[in-house]
Amino acid sequence: MTKAFVLAPLAVPVLYVFGALLLGGATGWSAQQPVALLMAVAGLATPAGDPAMALFGLPWYWVLSRLGLLYGWALIAGGLLFGALSIVMVWAALLGSGFLLELSASELARLVSAGAALGAGVGCCFSYMAGIPYVRRPGRSPP
């Protein structure tokens, strides 16, 4: 279980690069530069991933396990919410430091959507690594 808490956030850079290259969202990057894009994204996402897991993921895991709802679908749903919240918090911190410029509403919506998708990916990776089923299997008690 500990391994899943540590490794699942590391999926964010890989998922982002895959999605950006697949959907054409990696502005200024080509398919010949996926390693450079991965390193650039990892430089921003990795330092934020573990604190986000500690701030949101651990309490969410605890709540779900106490309620008997510890299933992959609930982890993915939490990942959607907390991924969007995490990306907004990181963006606001960078904006407050003067590192980033303000975004338009459509750019902010795209950023929040990307955060939600990445958070769902972390929830999915966590569920898989921890061996948590996605739904309740007939004849089995909740985890």
C-alpha positions in Angstrom: 0.0 0.0 0.0 2.8 2.4 0.9 4.4 1.8 -2.5 1.1 2.9 -4.2 1.0 6.1 -2.2 4.6 7.0 -3.2 4.5 5.8 -6.9 1.0 6.8 -8.1 1.8 10.5 -8.2 4.8 9.8 -10.4 2.3 8.8 -13.1 1.4 12.4 -13.7 4.3 13.4 -15.9 4.0 10.2 -18.0 0.2 10.7 -18.4 0.6 14.3 -19.3 3.2 13.7 -21.9 1.1 10.9 -23.4 -2.0 13.0 -23.5 -0.2 16.1 -24.8 1.4 14.2 -27.7 -1.7 12.2 -28.4 -4.1 15.2 -28.3 -1.7 17.8 -29.7 -1.6 19.9 -26.6 2.2 20.1 -26.2 2.6 23.5 -27.8 6.1 24.0 -29.0 7.0 20.3 -28.6 7.1 17.6 -31.3 6.7 13.9 -31.2 10.5 13.7 -31.6 11.0 15.4 -28.2 8.9 13.4 -25.7 11.8 12.9 -23.3 12.5 16.6 -23.1 8.8 17.2 -22.6 8.7 14.5 -19.9 11.6 16.1 -18.1 10.1 19.6 -18.2 6.7 18.3 -16.9 8.4 16.1 -14.3 10.2 19.1 -13.0 6.9 20.8 -12.1 4.6 17.8 -11.4 6.9 15.6 -9.3 7.5 18.1 -6.4 3.7 18.8 -6.3 2.5 15.2 -6.5 3.6 13.8 -3.2 2.3 16.8 -1.1 -1.0 16.6 -3.0 -1.2 12.9 -2.2 -0.5 13.7 1.5 -3.0 16.6 1.5 -5.8 15.0 -0.4 -5.1 11.4 -1.2 -4.4 10.1 2.3 -7.5 11.7 3.9 -9.7 10.5 1.0 -8.3 7.0 1.3 -9.0 7.0 5.0 -12.6 8.4 4.6 -13.4 5.8 1.9 -12.0 2.9 4.0 -14.0 4.1 7.1 -17.2 4.2 5.0 -16.6 0.8 3.4 -16.4 2.5 -0.1 -12.8 1.8 -0.9 -13.1 1.0 -4.5 -11.4 2.1 -7.7 -14.3 4.1 -8.9 -14.3 6.2 -5.7 -10.6 6.7 -5.9 -10.9 7.9 -9.5 -13.8 10.2 -8.6 -11.7 11.7 -5.8 -8.8 12.0 -8.2 -11.0 14.1 -10.6 -11.9 16.5 -7.8 -8.5 16.7 -6.1 -6.5 16.8 -9.3 -8.5 19.8 -10.5 -8.0 21.4 -7.1 -4.3 20.6 -7.0 -3.6 22.1 -10.4 -5.5 25.3 -9.4 -3.5 25.6 -6.2 -0.2 25.1 -8.0 -1.2 27.6 -10.7 -2.3 30.2 -8.0 1.0 29.7 -6.2 3.0 30.3 -9.4 0.8 33.2 -10.3 1.3 34.8 -6.9 5.0 34.5 -7.2 4.9 36.4 -10.5 6.1 33.3 -12.4 3.0 33.0 -14.6 0.7 35.4 -16.4 -3.0 35.4 -15.9 -5.1 33.0 -17.9 -8.3 33.5 -19.8 -11.4 31.7 -18.7 -11.0 29.1 -21.5 -7.3 28.6 -20.7 -8.2 28.1 -17.0 -11.0 25.7 -17.9 -8.5 23.7 -20.0 -6.0 23.7 -17.1 -8.6 22.5 -14.6 -9.8 19.8 -17.0 -6.2 18.6 -17.5 -5.7 18.5 -13.7 -8.9 16.5 -13.3 -7.9 14.0 -15.9 -4.4 13.7 -14.4 -5.9 13.2 -10.9 -8.2 10.5 -12.2 -5.2 8.8 -13.7 -3.4 8.9 -10.4 -6.5 7.4 -8.7 -6.6 4.6 -11.3 -2.9 3.9 -10.9 -3.2 3.9 -7.2 -6.1 1.5 -7.3 -4.2 -0.8 -9.6 -0.9 -0.7 -7.6 -2.7 -1.2 -4.3 -4.8 -4.1 -5.6 -8.1 -2.3 -4.8 -11.0 -3.6 -7.0 -12.9 -1.0 -9.1 -16.3 -2.3 -8.1 -17.6 -4.7 -5.4 -17.4 -8.3 -6.6 -20.5 -10.5 -5.8 -20.1 -12.6 -2.7 -17.2 -10.5 -1.3 -17.2 -8.1 1.5 -15.9 -4.5 1.0 -12.2 -4.0 1.4 
